[in-house]
Amino acid sequence: MKKILIINGHPSSESFCKSLAESYCSGAGKAGSQAWIIHLGEITFNPILKYGYHKRTELEPELLEIQRKIREADHLVFVYPTWWGTFPALLKGFFDRVFIPGFAFKYRENSVFWDKLLKGKSARLITTMDAPAWYYRFVYKSPGYHALKKATLNFCGISPVKTTSYQIIKTSSPAQREKWLAHAFLLGEKDSK
């Protein structure tokens, strides 16, 4: 049985991202996976890595539990809105606090290289945006995808990382949103195989 951890990085509990995360989770469950959702907007943690890596900032109990679930998971899913070309500050703060040395990666002594501590896991990025996909890709050069996929998840050994986007949210109809939710359900089933 595949274990899937879904992280909803939208701060609002009324967001379409929450609905997408829940649809994905339902699809994964139907396909036989064990899936959990964490809504970052509903947990309490300080998203600021105040001292960088120079001084340890103790993790809140909820973040320690999330680290445990990440270790246990085979597949990670990050659902978030694309704001200013990337992702909300809450999700960035989550990565700053949780994907720390000793957990997600480990620097080698006297070397520019590092060990990737989250190898063997795959991931999917599911994002909503108000820009057309072609504009995000060709004009902005997909900065959010590059930051999460290459500079964060691949850096820690997570591969492959697939991307899915739903756009244009602000002008979408209820019928279009229902199609997107059905698609997210199918992604949950597909990623469970």
KOLMARKE-858314 format. One record per atom (N, C-alpha, C): y, x, z; residue number from 1; chain. Coordinates in steps of 0.02 Angstrom, whole numbers, plus 32768, in hexadecimal, padded with zeros to 4 digits. Each point is the difference from the previous one (the first is absolute). Layout:
BEGIN
> py/px/pz/pos/unit
> Y/X/Z/NUM/A
...
This chain:
BEGIN
> py/px/pz/pos/unit
> 7FC5/802A/8000/1/A
> 803B/7FD6/8000/1/A
> 803F/802C/8000/1/A
> 802C/7FF3/7FD2/2/A
> 803E/8027/7FFA/2/A
> 8032/7FE9/8036/2/A
> 8024/802F/801D/3/A
> 8032/7FF1/8032/3/A
> 8045/800C/7FE1/3/A
> 802A/7FCC/8002/4/A
> 8041/8002/7FDF/4/A
> 8037/7FF0/8033/4/A
> 8032/802C/8004/5/A
> 803A/7FF5/802B/5/A
> 803C/7FF1/7FD4/5/A
> 8020/7FC8/800D/6/A
> 803A/7FEA/7FD9/6/A
> 803D/8005/802D/6/A
> 8032/8025/7FEA/7/A
> 803E/8009/8024/7/A
> 8038/7FDC/7FDA/7/A
> 801C/7FCC/801F/8/A
> 8039/7FDD/7FE2/8/A
> 803F/8021/801B/8/A
> 8024/8022/7FD3/9/A
> 803B/8025/8014/9/A
> 8042/7FDA/7FFC/9/A
> 7FFD/7FBF/7FF2/10/A
> 803D/7FD8/7FFF/10/A
> 8013/7FED/8047/10/A
> 803E/800A/8015/11/A
> 8013/7FF0/8045/11/A
> 8000/7FB6/8012/11/A
> 8005/7FD4/7FCE/12/A
> 8004/7FB8/800F/12/A
> 7FBB/7FDF/8001/12/A
> 7FF6/7FD5/8031/13/A
> 7FC1/7FDC/8004/13/A
> 7FFD/7FC5/7FD0/13/A
> 8036/7FF3/7FDC/14/A
> 8003/7FC9/7FD0/14/A
> 8002/8019/7FB8/14/A
> 7FEC/803E/7FF5/15/A
> 8007/801E/7FBD/15/A
> 7FC6/7FED/7FD2/15/A
> 800C/8006/7FC0/16/A
> 7FCB/7FF7/7FCF/16/A
> 7FCD/8038/8007/16/A
> 8015/803A/8016/17/A
> 7FD1/8038/800C/17/A
> 7FCB/7FEC/8032/17/A
> 8013/7FDB/8034/18/A
> 7FCF/7FEA/8031/18/A
> 7FCC/7FD4/7FDF/18/A
> 8016/7FD3/7FD4/19/A
> 7FD1/7FD4/7FDD/19/A
> 7FD3/8028/7FD2/19/A
> 801B/8032/7FDE/20/A
> 7FD7/802B/7FD5/20/A
> 7FCB/8025/8029/20/A
> 8014/801C/8039/21/A
> 7FD1/8024/802B/21/A
> 7FC8/7FD2/8017/21/A
> 8011/7FC3/8012/22/A
> 7FCE/7FD0/8017/22/A
> 7FD1/7FEB/7FC8/22/A
> 801B/7FF7/7FC3/23/A
> 7FD5/7FEE/7FC7/23/A
> 7FD0/8039/7FEF/23/A
> 801A/803E/8001/24/A
> 7FD6/803A/7FF3/24/A
> 7FC8/8002/8034/24/A
> 8012/7FF7/8040/25/A
> 7FCF/8002/8036/25/A
> 7FCA/7FCA/7FF8/25/A
> 8014/7FC5/7FEB/26/A
> 7FD0/7FCA/7FF4/26/A
> 7FD0/8012/7FC9/26/A
> 801A/801E/7FCA/27/A
> 7FD4/8015/7FC9/27/A
> 7FCF/8035/8015/27/A
> 8018/8030/8028/28/A
> 7FD5/8036/8018/28/A
> 7FC9/7FE3/802D/28/A
> 8013/7FD1/802B/29/A
> 7FD0/7FE1/802C/29/A
> 7FCB/7FD8/7FDA/29/A
> 8016/7FDD/7FCD/30/A
> 7FD1/7FD9/7FD7/30/A
> 7FCD/802E/7FDE/30/A
> 8017/803C/7FEE/31/A
> 7FD3/8030/7FDE/31/A
> 7FD3/8026/8031/31/A
> 8007/7FF3/8041/32/A
> 7FD4/801F/8031/32/A
> 801D/803B/8025/32/A
> 8040/8011/7FF3/33/A
> 801F/8037/8025/33/A
> 8016/7FE9/8045/33/A
> 8005/8030/802D/34/A
> 8020/7FF4/8041/34/A
> 8048/8015/7FF6/34/A
> 802F/7FD1/8006/35/A
> 8046/800F/7FF2/35/A
> 802D/7FEB/803A/35/A
> 8031/8029/800F/36/A
> 8031/7FF2/8034/36/A
> 8045/8004/7FE1/36/A
> 802F/7FD8/801A/37/A
> 8047/8004/7FEB/37/A
> 8029/8014/803C/37/A
> 802F/802D/7FF4/38/A
> 8033/8010/8032/38/A
> 8044/7FF1/7FE0/38/A
> 8026/7FD5/8020/39/A
> 8044/7FEF/7FEA/39/A
> 802F/802C/8029/39/A
> 801D/8033/7FE2/40/A
> 802A/802F/8025/40/A
> 803B/7FDD/8022/40/A
> 8019/7FCA/7FE2/41/A
> 8038/7FDC/801D/41/A
> 7FEF/7FDC/8040/41/A
> 7FBF/7FFB/8010/42/A
> 7FEA/7FDC/803B/42/A
> 7FEA/802E/8039/42/A
> 8004/8041/7FF5/43/A
> 7FEE/802E/8037/43/A
> 803E/8026/8016/43/A
> 7FFD/801B/803C/44/A
> 8039/8023/801C/44/A
> 7FF2/804B/8003/44/A
> 8028/8025/7FDB/45/A
> 7FFB/8049/8003/45/A
> 8043/801D/7FE9/45/A
> 800D/803C/8016/46/A
> 803D/8023/7FEB/46/A
> 7FF0/8022/7FBE/46/A
> 8021/7FED/7FC9/47/A
> 7FF1/801E/7FC0/47/A
> 801F/8044/7FF4/47/A
> 8024/801A/8031/48/A
> 8023/803F/7FF7/48/A
> 7FD9/803A/801F/48/A
> 7FF0/8031/7FD7/49/A
> 7FDF/803D/8018/49/A
> 8037/802E/8019/49/A
> 8017/7FF4/803C/50/A
> 803D/801D/801C/50/A
> 8002/804D/7FFD/50/A
> 7FC9/8020/800E/51/A
> 8000/8049/8003/51/A
> 7FDD/8021/7FC5/51/A
> 7FF0/7FD9/7FCD/52/A
> 7FD9/801C/7FC9/52/A
> 7FBC/8015/801B/52/A
> 7FE8/8039/7FE7/53/A
> 7FC0/8019/8019/53/A
> 8009/8037/8033/53/A
> 803E/800B/8017/54/A
> 800D/8036/802F/54/A
> 7FED/7FEE/8048/54/A
> 8004/7FC0/800F/55/A
> 7FF0/7FE8/8043/55/A
> 7FDA/7FBF/7FF8/55/A
> 7FCA/7FF9/8024/56/A
> 7FD5/7FC5/7FF9/56/A
> 8023/7FC2/801B/56/A
> 7FFD/7FCB/7FD8/57/A
> 8016/7FBD/8016/57/A
> 7FC0/7FD8/800B/57/A
> 7FF5/7FEA/803D/58/A
> 7FC3/7FDB/800F/58/A
> 7FFD/7FBF/7FD8/58/A
> 7FC6/7FF0/7FE6/59/A
> 7FF7/7FC3/7FD9/59/A
> 7FF7/7FC4/802E/59/A
> 801F/7FC9/7FEC/60/A
> 7FF7/7FC1/8023/60/A
> 7FB7/7FEA/7FF8/60/A
> 7FE5/7FD9/8030/61/A
> 7FBA/7FEA/7FFD/61/A
> 7FEE/7FDE/7FBD/61/A
> 802D/7FD8/7FE5/62/A
> 7FF2/7FDF/7FC0/62/A
> 7FF8/8032/7FC7/62/A
> 8027/8036/8001/63/A
> 7FF9/8033/7FCC/63/A
> 7FBF/8027/8009/63/A
> 7FEC/800C/803D/64/A
> 7FC0/8022/800B/64/A
> 7FC6/7FD4/7FE6/64/A
> 8006/7FBF/800A/65/A
> 7FCD/7FD2/7FE7/65/A
> 7FFF/8000/7FB4/65/A
> 803B/8003/7FE1/66/A
> 8004/8003/7FB7/66/A
> 7FE0/8040/7FE6/66/A
> 800D/8038/8022/67/A
> 7FE0/803F/7FEC/67/A
> 7FB4/7FF9/8002/67/A
> 7FE6/7FE0/8034/68/A
> 7FB8/7FF5/8005/68/A
> 7FE7/7FD7/7FC5/68/A
> 8024/7FCC/7FEE/69/A
> 7FEB/7FD6/7FC8/69/A
> 8005/8025/7FBD/69/A
> 8032/802B/7FF9/70/A
> 8005/8029/7FC3/70/A
> 7FC4/802E/7FFB/70/A
> 7FED/8020/8036/71/A
> 7FC6/802C/8000/71/A
> 7FC1/7FDA/7FEB/71/A
> 7FFA/7FC3/8018/72/A
> 7FC5/7FD7/7FF4/72/A
> 7FFE/7FE3/7FB9/72/A
> 803B/7FF6/7FE2/73/A
> 8004/7FDE/7FBF/73/A
> 7FE8/802C/7FC7/73/A
> 7FE3/7FDE/7FCE/74/A
> 7FEF/8022/7FC1/74/A
> 8039/7FFB/7FCE/74/A
> 8026/7FC9/8006/75/A
> 8034/7FF1/7FCF/75/A
> 803E/7FE7/8025/75/A
> 803A/8019/7FED/76/A
> 8040/7FEC/801E/76/A
> 8029/7FDC/7FCC/76/A
> 8022/7FCB/8015/77/A
> 802B/7FD9/7FD3/77/A
> 8045/7FFB/8021/77/A
> 8034/8013/7FDB/78/A
> 8044/7FFB/8019/78/A
> 8025/7FCD/7FD6/78/A
> 8018/7FCB/8020/79/A
> 8024/7FCA/7FDF/79/A
> 8048/8004/8017/79/A
> 8030/8004/7FD2/80/A
> 8046/8008/8014/80/A
> 802E/7FEC/7FC7/80/A
> 803F/7FF1/8010/81/A
> 8031/7FF3/7FCC/81/A
> 801F/8042/7FE9/81/A
> 8013/8003/7FC2/82/A
> 8024/803A/7FE8/82/A
> 804B/7FF4/800B/82/A
> 801C/8028/802D/83/A
> 8047/7FFC/8010/83/A
> 801F/8043/7FF1/83/A
> 8037/8000/7FDB/84/A
> 8022/803E/7FED/84/A
> 7FD0/8031/7FDF/84/A
> 7FD1/7FE6/7FDA/85/A
> 7FD2/802B/7FDA/85/A
> 7FC3/8017/8025/85/A
> 7FFE/7FF8/8043/86/A
> 7FC6/8017/8025/86/A
> 7FE5/7FC9/802D/86/A
> 8001/800A/8041/87/A
> 7FE1/7FD1/802E/87/A
> 802B/7FF9/803E/87/A
> 7FF6/7FCB/8027/88/A
> 802A/7FF5/803B/88/A
> 7FFC/8039/8034/88/A
> 8037/8007/8025/89/A
> 8003/8033/8034/89/A
> 7FC7/7FF8/8033/89/A
> 7FEC/7FC2/800D/90/A
> 7FCA/7FF4/8030/90/A
> 7FBF/8022/7FE9/90/A
> 7FF1/7FFB/7FC0/91/A
> 7FC3/801F/7FE6/91/A
> 8006/804C/8000/91/A
> 803B/801A/7FEF/92/A
> 800C/8048/8002/92/A
> 7FF8/801A/8048/92/A
> 801C/7FDB/8030/93/A
> 7FF8/8014/8046/93/A
> 7FB8/7FFE/8017/93/A
> 7FDA/7FD0/7FE6/94/A
> 7FB9/7FFC/800F/94/A
> 7FDC/8040/7FEA/94/A
> 800D/8015/7FC2/95/A
> 7FE1/803E/7FE8/95/A
> 8017/803C/8029/95/A
> 8041/8003/8010/96/A
> 801A/8038/8027/96/A
> 7FDC/8005/8044/96/A
> 7FF4/7FC9/801F/97/A
> 7FE2/8000/8043/97/A
> 7FB5/8005/8000/97/A
> 7FDE/7FE3/7FCE/98/A
> 7FB7/7FFC/8002/98/A
> 7FDE/8038/7FD9/98/A
> 801A/8012/7FC6/99/A
> 7FE0/8032/7FD5/99/A
> 8019/8046/8014/99/A
> 7FED/8014/803B/100/A
> 801A/803D/801E/100/A
> 7FCC/8039/7FFC/100/A
> 8017/803F/8009/101/A
> 7FD1/8037/8000/101/A
> 7FCA/7FF6/8035/101/A
> 7FC3/8012/7FEE/102/A
> 7FC8/7FF8/802D/102/A
> 7FDC/7FBE/7FF6/102/A
> 8023/7FD0/7FE1/103/A
> 7FE1/7FC0/7FEF/103/A
> 7FF7/7FF9/7FB4/103/A
> 8036/8007/7FDB/104/A
> 7FFD/7FF5/7FB7/104/A
> 7FF9/8042/7FD9/104/A
> 8018/8036/801D/105/A
> 7FFD/8041/7FDF/105/A
> 8007/8036/8036/105/A
> 7FF2/803E/7FEC/106/A
> 8007/8037/8030/106/A
> 8018/803D/7FDA/106/A
> 8039/801B/8015/107/A
> 8019/803D/7FE1/107/A
> 7FD3/803A/8012/107/A
> 7FF5/802D/7FD0/108/A
> 7FD9/803C/800D/108/A
> 802D/8037/801B/108/A
> 7FE7/8026/802E/109/A
> 8028/8035/801F/109/A
> 8011/8035/7FCC/109/A
> 803F/8014/7FFF/110/A
> 8019/8034/7FD3/110/A
> 7FF1/7FF1/7FB7/110/A
> 8006/7FC1/7FEC/111/A
> 7FF0/7FEC/7FBC/111/A
> 802E/7FC7/7FEA/111/A
> 800B/7FFA/7FBF/112/A
> 8026/7FC8/7FE6/112/A
> 7FD2/7FC5/7FF3/112/A
> 7FBF/8009/8008/113/A
> 7FCF/7FCB/7FF2/113/A
> 7FF0/7FD9/803F/113/A
> 7FDE/7FC9/7FF8/114/A
> 7FF0/7FD3/8036/114/A
> 7FBB/7FE1/7FF4/114/A
> 7FE3/7FE4/8034/115/A
> 7FC1/7FDC/7FFB/115/A
> 800F/7FB5/7FFD/115/A
> 7FDE/7FDE/7FD4/116/A
> 8009/7FB8/7FF7/116/A
> 7FCC/7FDC/802C/116/A
> 8017/7FE0/8035/117/A
> 7FD2/7FE4/8032/117/A
> 7FEA/7FB8/7FF3/117/A
> 801A/7FE1/7FCB/118/A
> 7FEC/7FBA/7FF2/118/A
> 7FDA/7FFB/7FBE/118/A
> 7FDC/8035/7FEF/119/A
> 7FD7/7FFE/7FC3/119/A
> 7FCA/7FCC/8006/119/A
> 7FEA/7FE7/7FC7/120/A
> 7FCA/7FCF/7FFF/120/A
> 8019/7FB8/8002/120/A
> 8042/7FF7/8002/121/A
> 801D/7FBD/8001/121/A
> 8025/7FF4/7FBE/121/A
> 8002/7FC2/7FEB/122/A
> 8027/7FEC/7FC5/122/A
> 8038/7FD3/8019/122/A
> 802F/7FEF/7FD2/123/A
> 8037/7FD5/8014/123/A
> 801A/7FD8/7FC5/123/A
> 8025/7FCC/8011/124/A
> 8024/7FD8/7FCE/124/A
> 8045/7FF2/801C/124/A
> 8032/8007/7FD5/125/A
> 8044/7FEC/8010/125/A
> 800E/7FBE/7FDC/125/A
> 8015/7FCE/8026/126/A
> 8013/7FC0/7FE3/126/A
> 8049/7FF5/8012/126/A
> 802A/7FFC/7FCE/127/A
> 8048/7FFA/800D/127/A
> 801F/7FC7/7FD9/127/A
> 8033/7FE3/801F/128/A
> 8028/7FCE/7FDE/128/A
> 8042/8021/7FED/128/A
> 801E/7FE8/7FCB/129/A
> 8041/801C/7FEC/129/A
> 8027/7FCD/7FD8/129/A
> 8041/800B/7FFD/130/A
> 802C/7FD5/7FD9/130/A
> 8014/801F/7FBE/130/A
> 7FE9/803D/7FF4/131/A
> 800B/8020/7FBF/131/A
> 7FC1/7FF7/7FD5/131/A
> 8008/7FFC/7FBF/132/A
> 7FC5/7FFE/7FD5/132/A
> 7FD8/8041/8006/132/A
> 7FBF/7FFD/7FF9/133/A
> 7FD5/803B/8007/133/A
> 8015/8037/7FD0/133/A
> 8011/7FEF/7FC3/134/A
> 8013/8033/7FCF/134/A
> 8040/8024/8016/134/A
> 802F/7FDD/801E/135/A
> 803E/801F/8017/135/A
> 7FF2/8030/803A/135/A
> 7FD6/7FE9/802E/136/A
> 7FEE/8029/803A/136/A
> 7FDE/8040/7FE9/136/A
> 7FD5/7FFA/7FCE/137/A
> 7FDA/803A/7FE8/137/A
> 802A/802F/7FD6/137/A
> 8023/7FE6/7FCF/138/A
> 8022/802C/7FCF/138/A
> 8047/8014/8014/138/A
> 8023/7FD6/8025/139/A
> 8044/8011/8014/139/A
> 8000/8023/8044/139/A
> 7FDF/7FE2/8031/140/A
> 7FFE/801E/8043/140/A
> 7FCA/8034/8009/140/A
> 7FCF/8002/7FD3/141/A
> 7FC8/802F/8003/141/A
> 7FD0/7FF3/803B/141/A
> 7FFA/7FC1/8016/142/A
> 7FD0/7FEB/8034/142/A
> 8003/802A/8040/142/A
> 803B/8007/801F/143/A
> 8006/802C/803A/143/A
> 7FD5/7FEB/803C/143/A
> 7FFA/7FBF/800C/144/A
> 7FD7/7FE9/8039/144/A
> 7FB7/8011/7FF7/144/A
> 7FE7/7FF6/7FC4/145/A
> 7FBA/8011/7FF2/145/A
> 7FF4/804B/8009/145/A
> 802E/8029/7FE6/146/A
> 7FF7/8048/8006/146/A
> 8002/8016/804A/146/A
> 802F/7FE5/8026/147/A
> 8006/8013/8046/147/A
> 7FC1/7FEE/8028/147/A
> 7FE8/7FC2/7FF7/148/A
> 7FC5/7FEB/8027/148/A
> 7FBF/801D/7FE4/148/A
> 7FF8/7FFB/7FBF/149/A
> 7FC0/8015/7FE2/149/A
> 7FF7/804C/8004/149/A
> 8030/8025/7FE6/150/A
> 7FF7/8049/7FFB/150/A
> 8015/8026/803E/150/A
> 803D/7FF2/8018/151/A
> 801C/8028/8036/151/A
> 7FE7/7FEB/8045/151/A
> 7FDF/7FC7/8005/152/A
> 7FE6/7FEA/8042/152/A
> 7FB4/7FF9/7FFF/152/A
> 7FE7/7FCF/7FDB/153/A
> 7FB8/7FF2/8003/153/A
> 7FD6/8037/7FE1/153/A
> 800F/8017/7FC3/154/A
> 7FDA/8038/7FE3/154/A
> 8008/803F/802A/154/A
> 803B/800B/801D/155/A
> 800C/803A/802B/155/A
> 7FCE/8001/8039/155/A
> 7FEC/7FC5/8018/156/A
> 7FD1/7FFA/8039/156/A
> 7FB8/7FF9/7FEA/156/A
> 7FF3/8001/7FBE/157/A
> 7FBC/7FFE/7FE7/157/A
> 7FE9/7FBC/7FE7/157/A
> 802B/7FCE/8004/158/A
> 7FED/7FBC/7FEA/158/A
> 8005/7FFB/7FB4/158/A
> 7FC7/7FF1/7FE1/159/A
> 7FFE/7FFD/7FB7/159/A
> 7FC0/7FDC/7FEB/159/A
> 8003/7FD7/7FCC/160/A
> 803A/7FF0/7FD7/160/A
> 802E/7FCD/8023/160/A
> 803D/7FFE/7FE7/161/A
> 8032/7FCF/8017/161/A
> 8015/7FD8/7FC3/161/A
> 7FF2/7FBF/8002/162/A
> 8012/7FD3/7FC9/162/A
> 803F/7FD9/8013/162/A
> 8026/7FEC/7FCD/163/A
> 803E/7FDC/800C/163/A
> 8000/7FBC/7FDC/163/A
> 801D/7FCF/8022/164/A
> 8009/7FBD/7FE4/164/A
> 8045/7FE8/8013/164/A
> 8024/7FE4/7FD1/165/A
> 8042/7FE4/8011/165/A
> 8006/7FB9/7FE6/165/A
> 8027/7FD9/8025/166/A
> 8010/7FBC/7FED/166/A
> 804C/7FFB/7FFA/166/A
> 8016/7FEB/7FC5/167/A
> 8048/7FFD/7FF4/167/A
> 800E/7FC9/7FCD/167/A
> 8036/7FE4/7FFE/168/A
> 803E/8006/8025/168/A
> 7FFF/7FC9/8035/168/A
> 8000/8014/803F/169/A
> 7FF6/7FD1/8038/169/A
> 8039/7FCE/8005/169/A
> 803E/8017/7FFC/170/A
> 8039/7FD3/800E/170/A
> 8006/7FC5/7FD0/170/A
> 7FE5/8006/7FC5/171/A
> 8004/7FC8/7FD0/171/A
> 7FBC/7FDF/7FF4/171/A
> 7FCE/8012/8028/172/A
> 7FBD/7FE5/7FF4/172/A
> 7FFB/7FB8/8019/172/A
> 7FD7/7FDA/7FDD/173/A
> 7FF4/7FBA/8012/173/A
> 7FC6/7FFC/8032/173/A
> 7FFA/7FC8/8023/174/A
> 7FC5/7FF7/802C/174/A
> 7FBE/8007/7FDA/174/A
> 7FFE/7FE8/7FC2/175/A
> 7FC3/8006/7FD8/175/A
> 7FEF/8049/7FF2/175/A
> 8033/8028/7FF0/176/A
> 7FF5/8047/7FF3/176/A
> 7FE8/8023/803F/176/A
> 801C/7FEF/8039/177/A
> 7FEB/801F/803F/177/A
> 7FB7/7FEE/8010/177/A
> 7FEC/7FC4/7FF1/178/A
> 7FBA/7FEC/800A/178/A
> 7FD2/802A/7FD5/178/A
> 8015/800F/7FC2/179/A
> 7FD8/802B/7FD4/179/A
> 7FFA/8046/801D/179/A
> 8038/8019/801B/180/A
> 7FFE/8043/801E/180/A
> 7FD3/8002/803E/180/A
> 8002/7FCB/8028/181/A
> 7FD4/7FFD/803B/181/A
> 7FB7/7FFE/7FEB/181/A
> 7FF1/7FDB/7FCA/182/A
> 7FBB/7FFE/7FE7/182/A
> 7FEC/8045/7FE6/182/A
> 802E/8023/7FE0/183/A
> 7FF2/8044/7FE8/183/A
> 7FF2/8030/803A/183/A
> 8028/7FFA/8036/184/A
> 7FF5/802B/803A/184/A
> 7FBB/7FF2/801F/184/A
> 7FEC/7FC1/8001/185/A
> 7FBD/7FEE/8018/185/A
> 7FCB/8023/7FD7/185/A
> 8007/7FFF/7FBE/186/A
> 7FD1/8022/7FD4/186/A
> 7FFF/804B/800A/186/A
> 803B/801D/800E/187/A
> 8003/8048/800E/187/A
> 7FD8/8010/803F/187/A
> 8005/7FD6/8033/188/A
> 7FD9/800A/803C/188/A
> 7FB6/7FFF/7FF3/188/A
> 7FEA/7FD2/7FD5/189/A
> 7FB9/7FFE/7FEC/189/A
> 7FED/803F/7FDA/189/A
> 8029/8012/7FD0/190/A
> 7FF2/803A/7FD4/190/A
> 7FFD/8041/8029/190/A
> 8030/800A/802D/191/A
> 8002/803E/8027/191/A
> 7FC7/8004/8033/191/A
> 7FDE/7FC9/800C/192/A
> 7FC8/7FFF/802F/192/A
> 7FC0/801B/7FE1/192/A
> 8000/8007/7FBE/193/A
> 7FC2/8016/7FDE/193/A
> 7FFB/804B/7FFC/193/A
